[in-house]
Amino acid sequence: MAFRDDDGNIRPHFKILPIVLAGLFLLFQYLTSEKYTNPITGQSHRVGMSTQQEAALGLQSYQQILSQEHAIASGPEVDEVNNVAKRLAAAVGEDGEGFQW
């Protein structure tokens, strides 16, 4: 398909070029993303960030929330959260060792 510009010259119309560029960009992002293999199931998936990046982002978010909110140090709510964390740690077993619960 072609169109005429203001001077009457025929110019091709490139509507597909942005789509092709976006597709190439997405393909590049997919191929350069990190591959993670679940040690329990053996299934592999591509992920957007490494485990270290994920932990750093989580710590940063945690510190941001603590700086903005008043955290309670004791009481029934704290006890309940600690009980849930203990149950989670027990459920994951050895896979949760070294994880900062």
Jmol script that loads the backbone (N, CA, C; Angstrom):
load data "model"
ATOM      1  N   MET A   1       0.846  -1.172   0.000  1.00  0.00           N
ATOM      2  CA  MET A   1       0.000   0.000   0.000  1.00  0.00           C
ATOM      3  C   MET A   1       0.892   1.235   0.000  1.00  0.00           C
ATOM      4  N   ALA A   2       0.570   2.240  -0.769  1.00  0.00           N
ATOM      5  CA  ALA A   2       1.371   3.451  -0.865  1.00  0.00           C
ATOM      6  C   ALA A   2       0.465   4.676  -0.811  1.00  0.00           C
ATOM      7  N   PHE A   3       1.031   5.773  -0.347  1.00  0.00           N
ATOM      8  CA  PHE A   3       0.310   7.046  -0.254  1.00  0.00           C
ATOM      9  C   PHE A   3       1.144   8.133  -0.897  1.00  0.00           C
ATOM     10  N   ARG A   4       0.477   9.195  -1.289  1.00  0.00           N
ATOM     11  CA  ARG A   4       1.192  10.347  -1.847  1.00  0.00           C
ATOM     12  C   ARG A   4       1.430  11.369  -0.741  1.00  0.00           C
ATOM     13  N   ASP A   5       2.658  11.896  -0.702  1.00  0.00           N
ATOM     14  CA  ASP A   5       2.953  12.935   0.289  1.00  0.00           C
ATOM     15  C   ASP A   5       2.511  14.288  -0.252  1.00  0.00           C
ATOM     16  N   ASP A   6       2.860  15.377   0.445  1.00  0.00           N
ATOM     17  CA  ASP A   6       2.418  16.723   0.064  1.00  0.00           C
ATOM     18  C   ASP A   6       2.926  17.161  -1.314  1.00  0.00           C
ATOM     19  N   ASP A   7       4.069  16.602  -1.739  1.00  0.00           N
ATOM     20  CA  ASP A   7       4.634  16.969  -3.037  1.00  0.00           C
ATOM     21  C   ASP A   7       4.125  16.085  -4.165  1.00  0.00           C
ATOM     22  N   GLY A   8       3.257  15.134  -3.854  1.00  0.00           N
ATOM     23  CA  GLY A   8       2.709  14.258  -4.881  1.00  0.00           C
ATOM     24  C   GLY A   8       3.541  13.015  -5.120  1.00  0.00           C
ATOM     25  N   ASN A   9       4.635  12.843  -4.395  1.00  0.00           N
ATOM     26  CA  ASN A   9       5.475  11.651  -4.546  1.00  0.00           C
ATOM     27  C   ASN A   9       4.831  10.477  -3.815  1.00  0.00           C
ATOM     28  N   ILE A  10       5.001   9.311  -4.389  1.00  0.00           N
ATOM     29  CA  ILE A  10       4.446   8.109  -3.760  1.00  0.00           C
ATOM     30  C   ILE A  10       5.412   7.625  -2.689  1.00  0.00           C
ATOM     31  N   ARG A  11       4.860   7.412  -1.490  1.00  0.00           N
ATOM     32  CA  ARG A  11       5.651   6.967  -0.343  1.00  0.00           C
ATOM     33  C   ARG A  11       5.016   5.718   0.254  1.00  0.00           C
ATOM     34  N   PRO A  12       5.797   4.692   0.528  1.00  0.00           N
ATOM     35  CA  PRO A  12       5.203   3.512   1.176  1.00  0.00           C
ATOM     36  C   PRO A  12       4.732   3.851   2.583  1.00  0.00           C
ATOM     37  N   HIS A  13       3.697   3.184   3.002  1.00  0.00           N
ATOM     38  CA  HIS A  13       3.116   3.422   4.329  1.00  0.00           C
ATOM     39  C   HIS A  13       3.559   2.291   5.252  1.00  0.00           C
ATOM     40  N   PHE A  14       4.308   2.616   6.287  1.00  0.00           N
ATOM     41  CA  PHE A  14       4.892   1.604   7.172  1.00  0.00           C
ATOM     42  C   PHE A  14       4.126   1.500   8.477  1.00  0.00           C
ATOM     43  N   LYS A  15       2.972   0.852   8.467  1.00  0.00           N
ATOM     44  CA  LYS A  15       2.244   0.606   9.707  1.00  0.00           C
ATOM     45  C   LYS A  15       2.775  -0.632  10.415  1.00  0.00           C
ATOM     46  N   ILE A  16       3.419  -1.489   9.674  1.00  0.00           N
ATOM     47  CA  ILE A  16       3.868  -2.747  10.254  1.00  0.00           C
ATOM     48  C   ILE A  16       5.209  -2.590  10.980  1.00  0.00           C
ATOM     49  N   LEU A  17       5.974  -1.575  10.653  1.00  0.00           N
ATOM     50  CA  LEU A  17       7.293  -1.392  11.253  1.00  0.00           C
ATOM     51  C   LEU A  17       7.247  -1.311  12.782  1.00  0.00           C
ATOM     52  N   PRO A  18       6.365  -0.534  13.402  1.00  0.00           N
ATOM     53  CA  PRO A  18       6.329  -0.518  14.871  1.00  0.00           C
ATOM     54  C   PRO A  18       5.980  -1.877  15.466  1.00  0.00           C
ATOM     55  N   ILE A  19       5.134  -2.628  14.788  1.00  0.00           N
ATOM     56  CA  ILE A  19       4.761  -3.959  15.281  1.00  0.00           C
ATOM     57  C   ILE A  19       5.961  -4.896  15.214  1.00  0.00           C
ATOM     58  N   VAL A  20       6.701  -4.845  14.130  1.00  0.00           N
ATOM     59  CA  VAL A  20       7.891  -5.681  13.989  1.00  0.00           C
ATOM     60  C   VAL A  20       8.931  -5.302  15.043  1.00  0.00           C
ATOM     61  N   LEU A  21       9.146  -4.012  15.253  1.00  0.00           N
ATOM     62  CA  LEU A  21      10.113  -3.564  16.265  1.00  0.00           C
ATOM     63  C   LEU A  21       9.691  -4.005  17.665  1.00  0.00           C
ATOM     64  N   ALA A  22       8.418  -3.900  17.978  1.00  0.00           N
ATOM     65  CA  ALA A  22       7.931  -4.339  19.288  1.00  0.00           C
ATOM     66  C   ALA A  22       8.116  -5.846  19.443  1.00  0.00           C
ATOM     67  N   GLY A  23       7.843  -6.600  18.410  1.00  0.00           N
ATOM     68  CA  GLY A  23       8.046  -8.047  18.455  1.00  0.00           C
ATOM     69  C   GLY A  23       9.498  -8.418  18.670  1.00  0.00           C
ATOM     70  N   LEU A  24      10.400  -7.737  17.990  1.00  0.00           N
ATOM     71  CA  LEU A  24      11.831  -7.984  18.179  1.00  0.00           C
ATOM     72  C   LEU A  24      12.272  -7.642  19.603  1.00  0.00           C
ATOM     73  N   PHE A  25      11.754  -6.555  20.130  1.00  0.00           N
ATOM     74  CA  PHE A  25      12.088  -6.162  21.508  1.00  0.00           C
ATOM     75  C   PHE A  25      11.604  -7.225  22.497  1.00  0.00           C
ATOM     76  N   LEU A  26      10.374  -7.701  22.338  1.00  0.00           N
ATOM     77  CA  LEU A  26       9.841  -8.732  23.239  1.00  0.00           C
ATOM     78  C   LEU A  26      10.630 -10.037  23.122  1.00  0.00           C
ATOM     79  N   LEU A  27      11.012 -10.396  21.911  1.00  0.00           N
ATOM     80  CA  LEU A  27      11.824 -11.595  21.713  1.00  0.00           C
ATOM     81  C   LEU A  27      13.178 -11.460  22.408  1.00  0.00           C
ATOM     82  N   PHE A  28      13.798 -10.294  22.289  1.00  0.00           N
ATOM     83  CA  PHE A  28      15.064 -10.042  22.962  1.00  0.00           C
ATOM     84  C   PHE A  28      14.907 -10.148  24.480  1.00  0.00           C
ATOM     85  N   GLN A  29      13.839  -9.555  25.024  1.00  0.00           N
ATOM     86  CA  GLN A  29      13.593  -9.620  26.466  1.00  0.00           C
ATOM     87  C   GLN A  29      13.407 -11.066  26.922  1.00  0.00           C
ATOM     88  N   TYR A  30      12.694 -11.841  26.159  1.00  0.00           N
ATOM     89  CA  TYR A  30      12.450 -13.238  26.518  1.00  0.00           C
ATOM     90  C   TYR A  30      13.749 -14.042  26.494  1.00  0.00           C
ATOM     91  N   LEU A  31      14.530 -13.881  25.435  1.00  0.00           N
ATOM     92  CA  LEU A  31      15.748 -14.671  25.291  1.00  0.00           C
ATOM     93  C   LEU A  31      16.837 -14.288  26.287  1.00  0.00           C
ATOM     94  N   THR A  32      16.823 -13.053  26.776  1.00  0.00           N
ATOM     95  CA  THR A  32      17.847 -12.630  27.730  1.00  0.00           C
ATOM     96  C   THR A  32      17.389 -12.741  29.178  1.00  0.00           C
ATOM     97  N   SER A  33      16.145 -13.156  29.412  1.00  0.00           N
ATOM     98  CA  SER A  33      15.673 -13.299  30.788  1.00  0.00           C
ATOM     99  C   SER A  33      16.308 -14.540  31.416  1.00  0.00           C
ATOM    100  N   GLU A  34      16.356 -14.539  32.740  1.00  0.00           N
ATOM    101  CA  GLU A  34      16.975 -15.639  33.465  1.00  0.00           C
ATOM    102  C   GLU A  34      16.052 -16.850  33.475  1.00  0.00           C
ATOM    103  N   LYS A  35      16.652 -18.022  33.371  1.00  0.00           N
ATOM    104  CA  LYS A  35      15.880 -19.265  33.395  1.00  0.00           C
ATOM    105  C   LYS A  35      16.009 -19.877  34.787  1.00  0.00           C
ATOM    106  N   TYR A  36      14.873 -20.211  35.393  1.00  0.00           N
ATOM    107  CA  TYR A  36      14.849 -20.784  36.739  1.00  0.00           C
ATOM    108  C   TYR A  36      14.253 -22.182  36.665  1.00  0.00           C
ATOM    109  N   THR A  37      14.939 -23.138  37.267  1.00  0.00           N
ATOM    110  CA  THR A  37      14.435 -24.506  37.334  1.00  0.00           C
ATOM    111  C   THR A  37      14.045 -24.809  38.775  1.00  0.00           C
ATOM    112  N   ASN A  38      12.794 -25.163  38.972  1.00  0.00           N
ATOM    113  CA  ASN A  38      12.305 -25.510  40.296  1.00  0.00           C
ATOM    114  C   ASN A  38      12.968 -26.817  40.721  1.00  0.00           C
ATOM    115  N   PRO A  39      13.698 -26.810  41.850  1.00  0.00           N
ATOM    116  CA  PRO A  39      14.428 -28.012  42.244  1.00  0.00           C
ATOM    117  C   PRO A  39      13.521 -29.172  42.659  1.00  0.00           C
ATOM    118  N   ILE A  40      12.295 -28.882  43.049  1.00  0.00           N
ATOM    119  CA  ILE A  40      11.389 -29.931  43.495  1.00  0.00           C
ATOM    120  C   ILE A  40      10.676 -30.575  42.311  1.00  0.00           C
ATOM    121  N   THR A  41      10.121 -29.750  41.424  1.00  0.00           N
ATOM    122  CA  THR A  41       9.352 -30.287  40.300  1.00  0.00           C
ATOM    123  C   THR A  41      10.196 -30.519  39.053  1.00  0.00           C
ATOM    124  N   GLY A  42      11.326 -29.822  38.950  1.00  0.00           N
ATOM    125  CA  GLY A  42      12.169 -29.946  37.767  1.00  0.00           C
ATOM    126  C   GLY A  42      11.700 -29.113  36.593  1.00  0.00           C
ATOM    127  N   GLN A  43      10.616 -28.368  36.759  1.00  0.00           N
ATOM    128  CA  GLN A  43      10.096 -27.530  35.670  1.00  0.00           C
ATOM    129  C   GLN A  43      10.930 -26.254  35.549  1.00  0.00           C
ATOM    130  N   SER A  44      11.166 -25.837  34.315  1.00  0.00           N
ATOM    131  CA  SER A  44      11.935 -24.622  34.053  1.00  0.00           C
ATOM    132  C   SER A  44      11.007 -23.524  33.543  1.00  0.00           C
ATOM    133  N   HIS A  45      11.285 -22.316  33.987  1.00  0.00           N
ATOM    134  CA  HIS A  45      10.515 -21.144  33.578  1.00  0.00           C
ATOM    135  C   HIS A  45      11.469 -19.970  33.414  1.00  0.00           C
ATOM    136  N   ARG A  46      11.085 -19.052  32.591  1.00  0.00           N
ATOM    137  CA  ARG A  46      11.848 -17.809  32.458  1.00  0.00           C
ATOM    138  C   ARG A  46      11.278 -16.806  33.453  1.00  0.00           C
ATOM    139  N   VAL A  47      12.173 -16.095  34.135  1.00  0.00           N
ATOM    140  CA  VAL A  47      11.752 -15.129  35.143  1.00  0.00           C
ATOM    141  C   VAL A  47      12.353 -13.773  34.822  1.00  0.00           C
ATOM    142  N   GLY A  48      11.693 -12.732  35.323  1.00  0.00           N
ATOM    143  CA  GLY A  48      12.111 -11.368  35.025  1.00  0.00           C
ATOM    144  C   GLY A  48      13.298 -10.890  35.832  1.00  0.00           C
ATOM    145  N   MET A  49      13.551 -11.526  36.975  1.00  0.00           N
ATOM    146  CA  MET A  49      14.687 -11.100  37.803  1.00  0.00           C
ATOM    147  C   MET A  49      15.263 -12.302  38.531  1.00  0.00           C
ATOM    148  N   SER A  50      16.515 -12.171  38.918  1.00  0.00           N
ATOM    149  CA  SER A  50      17.182 -13.267  39.614  1.00  0.00           C
ATOM    150  C   SER A  50      16.693 -13.347  41.053  1.00  0.00           C
ATOM    151  N   THR A  51      17.023 -14.438  41.724  1.00  0.00           N
ATOM    152  CA  THR A  51      16.638 -14.621  43.115  1.00  0.00           C
ATOM    153  C   THR A  51      17.250 -13.525  43.991  1.00  0.00           C
ATOM    154  N   GLN A  52      18.484 -13.148  43.699  1.00  0.00           N
ATOM    155  CA  GLN A  52      19.153 -12.089  44.461  1.00  0.00           C
ATOM    156  C   GLN A  52      18.459 -10.746  44.250  1.00  0.00           C
ATOM    157  N   GLN A  53      18.073 -10.445  43.019  1.00  0.00           N
ATOM    158  CA  GLN A  53      17.364  -9.196  42.742  1.00  0.00           C
ATOM    159  C   GLN A  53      16.010  -9.180  43.444  1.00  0.00           C
ATOM    160  N   GLU A  54      15.338 -10.322  43.444  1.00  0.00           N
ATOM    161  CA  GLU A  54      14.040 -10.425  44.099  1.00  0.00           C
ATOM    162  C   GLU A  54      14.167 -10.211  45.606  1.00  0.00           C
ATOM    163  N   ALA A  55      15.189 -10.807  46.220  1.00  0.00           N
ATOM    164  CA  ALA A  55      15.406 -10.635  47.660  1.00  0.00           C
ATOM    165  C   ALA A  55      15.753  -9.184  47.995  1.00  0.00           C
ATOM    166  N   ALA A  56      16.582  -8.563  47.163  1.00  0.00           N
ATOM    167  CA  ALA A  56      16.949  -7.160  47.397  1.00  0.00           C
ATOM    168  C   ALA A  56      15.734  -6.248  47.268  1.00  0.00           C
ATOM    169  N   LEU A  57      14.888  -6.494  46.284  1.00  0.00           N
ATOM    170  CA  LEU A  57      13.673  -5.699  46.105  1.00  0.00           C
ATOM    171  C   LEU A  57      12.729  -5.890  47.282  1.00  0.00           C
ATOM    172  N   GLY A  58      12.602  -7.128  47.764  1.00  0.00           N
ATOM    173  CA  GLY A  58      11.757  -7.396  48.923  1.00  0.00           C
ATOM    174  C   GLY A  58      12.251  -6.691  50.164  1.00  0.00           C
ATOM    175  N   LEU A  59      13.564  -6.723  50.392  1.00  0.00           N
ATOM    176  CA  LEU A  59      14.143  -6.040  51.552  1.00  0.00           C
ATOM    177  C   LEU A  59      13.946  -4.533  51.450  1.00  0.00           C
ATOM    178  N   GLN A  60      14.128  -3.995  50.264  1.00  0.00           N
ATOM    179  CA  GLN A  60      13.936  -2.556  50.056  1.00  0.00           C
ATOM    180  C   GLN A  60      12.488  -2.165  50.345  1.00  0.00           C
ATOM    181  N   SER A  61      11.543  -2.947  49.859  1.00  0.00           N
ATOM    182  CA  SER A  61      10.128  -2.661  50.103  1.00  0.00           C
ATOM    183  C   SER A  61       9.789  -2.787  51.580  1.00  0.00           C
ATOM    184  N   TYR A  62      10.328  -3.797  52.228  1.00  0.00           N
ATOM    185  CA  TYR A  62      10.102  -4.001  53.661  1.00  0.00           C
ATOM    186  C   TYR A  62      10.608  -2.798  54.465  1.00  0.00           C
ATOM    187  N   GLN A  63      11.809  -2.334  54.146  1.00  0.00           N
ATOM    188  CA  GLN A  63      12.368  -1.177  54.856  1.00  0.00           C
ATOM    189  C   GLN A  63      11.558   0.092  54.582  1.00  0.00           C
ATOM    190  N   GLN A  64      11.053   0.241  53.375  1.00  0.00           N
ATOM    191  CA  GLN A  64      10.233   1.399  53.038  1.00  0.00           C
ATOM    192  C   GLN A  64       8.940   1.391  53.846  1.00  0.00           C
ATOM    193  N   ILE A  65       8.306   0.235  53.956  1.00  0.00           N
ATOM    194  CA  ILE A  65       7.062   0.135  54.723  1.00  0.00           C
ATOM    195  C   ILE A  65       7.318   0.414  56.195  1.00  0.00           C
ATOM    196  N   LEU A  66       8.418  -0.126  56.726  1.00  0.00           N
ATOM    197  CA  LEU A  66       8.741   0.122  58.136  1.00  0.00           C
ATOM    198  C   LEU A  66       8.983   1.601  58.407  1.00  0.00           C
ATOM    199  N   SER A  67       9.575   2.302  57.453  1.00  0.00           N
ATOM    200  CA  SER A  67       9.854   3.724  57.652  1.00  0.00           C
ATOM    201  C   SER A  67       8.584   4.579  57.584  1.00  0.00           C
ATOM    202  N   GLN A  68       7.540   4.075  56.919  1.00  0.00           N
ATOM    203  CA  GLN A  68       6.321   4.848  56.740  1.00  0.00           C
ATOM    204  C   GLN A  68       5.233   4.518  57.750  1.00  0.00           C
ATOM    205  N   GLU A  69       5.312   3.352  58.365  1.00  0.00           N
ATOM    206  CA  GLU A  69       4.248   2.891  59.249  1.00  0.00           C
ATOM    207  C   GLU A  69       4.774   2.618  60.650  1.00  0.00           C
ATOM    208  N   HIS A  70       3.865   2.570  61.596  1.00  0.00           N
ATOM    209  CA  HIS A  70       4.207   2.233  62.972  1.00  0.00           C
ATOM    210  C   HIS A  70       4.075   0.721  63.133  1.00  0.00           C
ATOM    211  N   ALA A  71       5.181   0.055  63.450  1.00  0.00           N
ATOM    212  CA  ALA A  71       5.168  -1.399  63.613  1.00  0.00           C
ATOM    213  C   ALA A  71       4.955  -1.746  65.081  1.00  0.00           C
ATOM    214  N   ILE A  72       4.121  -2.728  65.322  1.00  0.00           N
ATOM    215  CA  ILE A  72       3.907  -3.164  66.693  1.00  0.00           C
ATOM    216  C   ILE A  72       4.898  -4.280  67.009  1.00  0.00           C
ATOM    217  N   ALA A  73       5.392  -4.303  68.251  1.00  0.00           N
ATOM    218  CA  ALA A  73       6.428  -5.262  68.628  1.00  0.00           C
ATOM    219  C   ALA A  73       5.882  -6.431  69.428  1.00  0.00           C
ATOM    220  N   SER A  74       4.707  -6.279  70.006  1.00  0.00           N
ATOM    221  CA  SER A  74       4.161  -7.369  70.808  1.00  0.00           C
ATOM    222  C   SER A  74       2.643  -7.299  70.777  1.00  0.00           C
ATOM    223  N   GLY A  75       2.032  -8.393  71.239  1.00  0.00           N
ATOM    224  CA  GLY A  75       0.583  -8.451  71.276  1.00  0.00           C
ATOM    225  C   GLY A  75       0.069  -9.653  70.524  1.00  0.00           C
ATOM    226  N   PRO A  76      -1.242  -9.840  70.524  1.00  0.00           N
ATOM    227  CA  PRO A  76      -1.815 -11.029  69.875  1.00  0.00           C
ATOM    228  C   PRO A  76      -1.604 -11.058  68.356  1.00  0.00           C
ATOM    229  N   GLU A  77      -1.570  -9.900  67.719  1.00  0.00           N
ATOM    230  CA  GLU A  77      -1.356  -9.862  66.273  1.00  0.00           C
ATOM    231  C   GLU A  77       0.056 -10.331  65.916  1.00  0.00           C
ATOM    232  N   VAL A  78       1.033  -9.887  66.706  1.00  0.00           N
ATOM    233  CA  VAL A  78       2.423 -10.291  66.475  1.00  0.00           C
ATOM    234  C   VAL A  78       2.568 -11.793  66.710  1.00  0.00           C
ATOM    235  N   ASP A  79       1.936 -12.294  67.758  1.00  0.00           N
ATOM    236  CA  ASP A  79       1.993 -13.728  68.041  1.00  0.00           C
ATOM    237  C   ASP A  79       1.396 -14.538  66.888  1.00  0.00           C
ATOM    238  N   GLU A  80       0.279 -14.073  66.335  1.00  0.00           N
ATOM    239  CA  GLU A  80      -0.361 -14.783  65.227  1.00  0.00           C
ATOM    240  C   GLU A  80       0.542 -14.796  63.994  1.00  0.00           C
ATOM    241  N   VAL A  81       1.163 -13.662  63.697  1.00  0.00           N
ATOM    242  CA  VAL A  81       2.075 -13.593  62.545  1.00  0.00           C
ATOM    243  C   VAL A  81       3.257 -14.537  62.764  1.00  0.00           C
ATOM    244  N   ASN A  82       3.799 -14.572  63.957  1.00  0.00           N
ATOM    245  CA  ASN A  82       4.913 -15.478  64.256  1.00  0.00           C
ATOM    246  C   ASN A  82       4.495 -16.940  64.116  1.00  0.00           C
ATOM    247  N   ASN A  83       3.275 -17.266  64.538  1.00  0.00           N
ATOM    248  CA  ASN A  83       2.786 -18.638  64.398  1.00  0.00           C
ATOM    249  C   ASN A  83       2.642 -19.032  62.927  1.00  0.00           C
ATOM    250  N   VAL A  84       2.136 -18.125  62.111  1.00  0.00           N
ATOM    251  CA  VAL A  84       2.003 -18.396  60.675  1.00  0.00           C
ATOM    252  C   VAL A  84       3.386 -18.590  60.049  1.00  0.00           C
ATOM    253  N   ALA A  85       4.338 -17.740  60.416  1.00  0.00           N
ATOM    254  CA  ALA A  85       5.696 -17.855  59.872  1.00  0.00           C
ATOM    255  C   ALA A  85       6.324 -19.187  60.273  1.00  0.00           C
ATOM    256  N   LYS A  86       6.100 -19.635  61.499  1.00  0.00           N
ATOM    257  CA  LYS A  86       6.645 -20.924  61.939  1.00  0.00           C
ATOM    258  C   LYS A  86       6.022 -22.076  61.154  1.00  0.00           C
ATOM    259  N   ARG A  87       4.720 -21.993  60.896  1.00  0.00           N
ATOM    260  CA  ARG A  87       4.062 -23.043  60.120  1.00  0.00           C
ATOM    261  C   ARG A  87       4.563 -23.065  58.678  1.00  0.00           C
ATOM    262  N   LEU A  88       4.783 -21.876  58.111  1.00  0.00           N
ATOM    263  CA  LEU A  88       5.329 -21.808  56.754  1.00  0.00           C
ATOM    264  C   LEU A  88       6.731 -22.404  56.700  1.00  0.00           C
ATOM    265  N   ALA A  89       7.554 -22.041  57.672  1.00  0.00           N
ATOM    266  CA  ALA A  89       8.927 -22.556  57.711  1.00  0.00           C
ATOM    267  C   ALA A  89       8.924 -24.073  57.847  1.00  0.00           C
ATOM    268  N   ALA A  90       8.027 -24.615  58.669  1.00  0.00           N
ATOM    269  CA  ALA A  90       7.943 -26.064  58.837  1.00  0.00           C
ATOM    270  C   ALA A  90       7.438 -26.736  57.562  1.00  0.00           C
ATOM    271  N   ALA A  91       6.528 -26.079  56.846  1.00  0.00           N
ATOM    272  CA  ALA A  91       5.941 -26.667  55.634  1.00  0.00           C
ATOM    273  C   ALA A  91       6.962 -26.781  54.503  1.00  0.00           C
ATOM    274  N   VAL A  92       7.865 -25.820  54.385  1.00  0.00           N
ATOM    275  CA  VAL A  92       8.838 -25.859  53.294  1.00  0.00           C
ATOM    276  C   VAL A  92      10.072 -26.672  53.657  1.00  0.00           C
ATOM    277  N   GLY A  93      10.257 -26.955  54.942  1.00  0.00           N
ATOM    278  CA  GLY A  93      11.359 -27.814  55.373  1.00  0.00           C
ATOM    279  C   GLY A  93      12.725 -27.259  55.013  1.00  0.00           C
ATOM    280  N   GLU A  94      13.562 -28.138  54.456  1.00  0.00           N
ATOM    281  CA  GLU A  94      14.944 -27.760  54.143  1.00  0.00           C
ATOM    282  C   GLU A  94      15.023 -26.689  53.059  1.00  0.00           C
ATOM    283  N   ASP A  95      14.015 -26.611  52.210  1.00  0.00           N
ATOM    284  CA  ASP A  95      14.035 -25.611  51.142  1.00  0.00           C
ATOM    285  C   ASP A  95      13.966 -24.191  51.684  1.00  0.00           C
ATOM    286  N   GLY A  96      13.488 -24.035  52.919  1.00  0.00           N
ATOM    287  CA  GLY A  96      13.384 -22.710  53.518  1.00  0.00           C
ATOM    288  C   GLY A  96      14.552 -22.333  54.396  1.00  0.00           C
ATOM    289  N   GLU A  97      15.552 -23.230  54.512  1.00  0.00           N
ATOM    290  CA  GLU A  97      16.709 -22.904  55.338  1.00  0.00           C
ATOM    291  C   GLU A  97      17.474 -21.735  54.731  1.00  0.00           C
ATOM    292  N   GLY A  98      17.892 -20.838  55.569  1.00  0.00           N
ATOM    293  CA  GLY A  98      18.628 -19.665  55.117  1.00  0.00           C
ATOM    294  C   GLY A  98      17.727 -18.532  54.655  1.00  0.00           C
ATOM    295  N   PHE A  99      16.431 -18.797  54.571  1.00  0.00           N
ATOM    296  CA  PHE A  99      15.487 -17.757  54.173  1.00  0.00           C
ATOM    297  C   PHE A  99      15.161 -16.906  55.388  1.00  0.00           C
ATOM    298  N   GLN A 100      15.132 -15.606  55.226  1.00  0.00           N
ATOM    299  CA  GLN A 100      14.861 -14.708  56.347  1.00  0.00           C
ATOM    300  C   GLN A 100      13.351 -14.606  56.557  1.00  0.00           C
ATOM    301  N   TRP A 101      12.815 -15.461  57.403  1.00  0.00           N
ATOM    302  CA  TRP A 101      11.402 -15.449  57.680  1.00  0.00           C
ATOM    303  C   TRP A 101      11.060 -14.254  58.528  1.00  0.00           C
TER     304      TRP A 101
END
end "model"
wireframe off; spacefill off
backbone 0.3
color backbone group
